[in-house]
């Protein structure tokens, strides 16, 4: 059950030009430790075991560069990880802006 103490995070990948930059943004915004592995498995582990919950996460991906547009498939994979975590744990409200 979600409470009023929902922590809000905004992940805007619109200007990211490479995958590492996306993971750095995730690490910074979600306040993940330095040892965050910057891959999908590490993302799952972080969402489900490290980051503060309950949380409202807004993911924005409106590519501003050709390089960002080329990351669409990777961003979709990242969004899928967040969706699966939200469905499984119920303490994440997920908003997607594309």
Secondary structure, 3 states (H helix, E strand, C coil): CCCCCCEEEEEECCCCCCHHHHHHHHHHHCCCCCCCCCCHHHHHHHHHHCCCCCEEEEEECCCCCHHHHCCHHHHHHHHHHHHHHHHHHCCEEEEEEC
